[in-house]
Amino acid sequence: MFSMLLLVFTASFACVFLLGLNSRVMRDERVAAAATISWFITVAQFVMTWAVLHAELTPAEYILSGGLGGSLGITSSHYFYVWAAKLGCLGGNK
Protein backbone atom coordinates (compact mmCIF):
# COMPACT_ATOMS: atom_id res chain seq x y z
CA MET A 1 0.00 0.00 0.00
CA PHE A 2 2.85 2.41 0.78
CA SER A 3 4.20 1.98 -2.75
CA MET A 4 0.82 2.98 -4.19
CA LEU A 5 0.61 6.03 -1.92
CA LEU A 6 4.08 6.97 -3.11
CA LEU A 7 3.04 6.43 -6.73
CA VAL A 8 -0.01 8.69 -6.37
CA PHE A 9 2.09 11.32 -4.58
CA THR A 10 4.81 11.21 -7.25
CA ALA A 11 2.41 11.27 -10.19
CA SER A 12 0.47 14.17 -8.69
CA PHE A 13 3.68 16.05 -7.89
CA ALA A 14 4.99 15.53 -11.43
CA CYS A 15 1.74 16.46 -13.12
CA VAL A 16 1.19 19.68 -11.18
CA PHE A 17 4.90 20.62 -11.28
CA LEU A 18 4.89 20.24 -15.06
CA LEU A 19 1.58 22.05 -15.51
CA GLY A 20 2.92 25.00 -13.50
CA LEU A 21 6.19 25.01 -15.40
CA ASN A 22 4.39 24.73 -18.74
CA SER A 23 2.19 27.69 -17.88
CA ARG A 24 5.22 29.89 -17.23
CA VAL A 25 7.05 28.61 -20.31
CA MET A 26 4.03 29.27 -22.56
CA ARG A 27 3.71 32.76 -21.09
CA ASP A 28 7.26 33.33 -22.29
CA GLU A 29 6.20 32.09 -25.75
CA ARG A 30 8.61 29.15 -25.72
CA VAL A 31 6.29 26.97 -27.74
CA ALA A 32 8.70 24.12 -28.51
CA ALA A 33 9.60 23.76 -24.82
CA ALA A 34 5.90 23.84 -23.88
CA ALA A 35 5.10 21.16 -26.45
CA THR A 36 7.86 18.95 -25.05
CA ILE A 37 6.72 19.44 -21.47
CA SER A 38 3.18 18.51 -22.55
CA TRP A 39 4.37 15.01 -23.44
CA PHE A 40 5.65 14.56 -19.89
CA ILE A 41 2.34 15.89 -18.51
CA THR A 42 0.56 13.20 -20.52
CA VAL A 43 2.77 10.50 -18.99
CA ALA A 44 2.17 11.83 -15.45
CA GLN A 45 -1.59 11.91 -16.06
CA PHE A 46 -1.51 8.36 -17.40
CA VAL A 47 0.32 7.16 -14.28
CA MET A 48 -2.22 8.97 -12.09
CA THR A 49 -5.12 7.38 -13.98
CA TRP A 50 -3.50 3.96 -13.73
CA ALA A 51 -3.03 4.45 -9.98
CA VAL A 52 -6.68 5.40 -9.51
CA LEU A 53 -7.74 2.21 -11.23
CA HIS A 54 -5.26 -0.17 -9.57
CA ALA A 55 -4.09 1.26 -6.25
CA GLU A 56 -7.06 0.15 -4.13
CA LEU A 57 -6.67 3.21 -1.92
CA THR A 58 -9.51 4.75 0.00
CA PRO A 59 -10.72 8.11 -1.29
CA ALA A 60 -9.16 9.81 1.74
CA GLU A 61 -5.77 8.17 1.12
CA TYR A 62 -5.88 9.10 -2.54
CA ILE A 63 -6.90 12.72 -1.88
CA LEU A 64 -4.33 13.23 0.89
CA SER A 65 -1.47 11.67 -1.07
CA GLY A 66 -2.40 13.36 -4.35
CA GLY A 67 -3.14 16.68 -2.67
CA LEU A 68 0.18 16.73 -0.87
CA GLY A 69 2.02 15.83 -4.08
CA GLY A 70 0.17 18.51 -6.03
CA SER A 71 0.69 21.27 -3.50
CA LEU A 72 4.39 20.52 -3.22
CA GLY A 73 4.58 20.20 -7.01
CA ILE A 74 3.20 23.67 -7.76
CA THR A 75 5.36 25.26 -5.07
CA SER A 76 8.47 23.49 -6.36
CA SER A 77 7.59 24.49 -9.91
CA HIS A 78 7.58 28.16 -8.97
CA TYR A 79 10.94 28.03 -7.24
CA PHE A 80 12.43 25.89 -10.01
CA TYR A 81 11.30 28.38 -12.66
CA VAL A 82 12.72 31.35 -10.75
CA TRP A 83 16.04 29.51 -10.30
CA ALA A 84 16.22 28.35 -13.93
CA ALA A 85 15.25 31.79 -15.27
CA LYS A 86 18.06 33.40 -13.26
CA LEU A 87 20.47 30.96 -14.90
CA GLY A 88 19.04 31.85 -18.30
CA CYS A 89 17.85 28.29 -18.98
CA LEU A 90 14.19 29.06 -19.64
CA GLY A 91 14.13 32.62 -20.87
CA GLY A 92 11.74 35.00 -19.17
CA ASN A 93 12.58 37.53 -16.50
CA LYS A 94 15.85 37.29 -14.64
C-alpha positions in Angstrom: 0.0 0.0 0.0 2.9 2.4 0.8 4.2 2.0 -2.7 0.8 3.0 -4.2 0.6 6.0 -1.9 4.1 7.0 -3.1 3.0 6.4 -6.7 0.0 8.7 -6.4 2.1 11.3 -4.6 4.8 11.2 -7.3 2.4 11.3 -10.2 0.5 14.2 -8.7 3.7 16.1 -7.9 5.0 15.5 -11.4 1.7 16.5 -13.1 1.2 19.7 -11.2 4.9 20.6 -11.3 4.9 20.2 -15.1 1.6 22.1 -15.5 2.9 25.0 -13.5 6.2 25.0 -15.4 4.4 24.7 -18.7 2.2 27.7 -17.9 5.2 29.9 -17.2 7.0 28.6 -20.3 4.0 29.3 -22.6 3.7 32.8 -21.1 7.3 33.3 -22.3 6.2 32.1 -25.7 8.6 29.2 -25.7 6.3 27.0 -27.7 8.7 24.1 -28.5 9.6 23.8 -24.8 5.9 23.8 -23.9 5.1 21.2 -26.5 7.9 19.0 -25.0 6.7 19.4 -21.5 3.2 18.5 -22.5 4.4 15.0 -23.4 5.6 14.6 -19.9 2.3 15.9 -18.5 0.6 13.2 -20.5 2.8 10.5 -19.0 2.2 11.8 -15.4 -1.6 11.9 -16.1 -1.5 8.4 -17.4 0.3 7.2 -14.3 -2.2 9.0 -12.1 -5.1 7.4 -14.0 -3.5 4.0 -13.7 -3.0 4.4 -10.0 -6.7 5.4 -9.5 -7.7 2.2 -11.2 -5.3 -0.2 -9.6 -4.1 1.3 -6.2 -7.1 0.1 -4.1 -6.7 3.2 -1.9 -9.5 4.7 0.0 -10.7 8.1 -1.3 -9.2 9.8 1.7 -5.8 8.2 1.1 -5.9 9.1 -2.5 -6.9 12.7 -1.9 -4.3 13.2 0.9 -1.5 11.7 -1.1 -2.4 13.4 -4.3 -3.1 16.7 -2.7 0.2 16.7 -0.9 2.0 15.8 -4.1 0.2 18.5 -6.0 0.7 21.3 -3.5 4.4 20.5 -3.2 4.6 20.2 -7.0 3.2 23.7 -7.8 5.4 25.3 -5.1 8.5 23.5 -6.4 7.6 24.5 -9.9 7.6 28.2 -9.0 10.9 28.0 -7.2 12.4 25.9 -10.0 11.3 28.4 -12.7 12.7 31.3 -10.8 16.0 29.5 -10.3 16.2 28.4 -13.9 15.2 31.8 -15.3 18.1 33.4 -13.3 20.5 31.0 -14.9 19.0 31.8 -18.3 17.8 28.3 -19.0 14.2 29.1 -19.6 14.1 32.6 -20.9 11.7 35.0 -19.2 12.6 37.5 -16.5 15.9 37.3 -14.6 
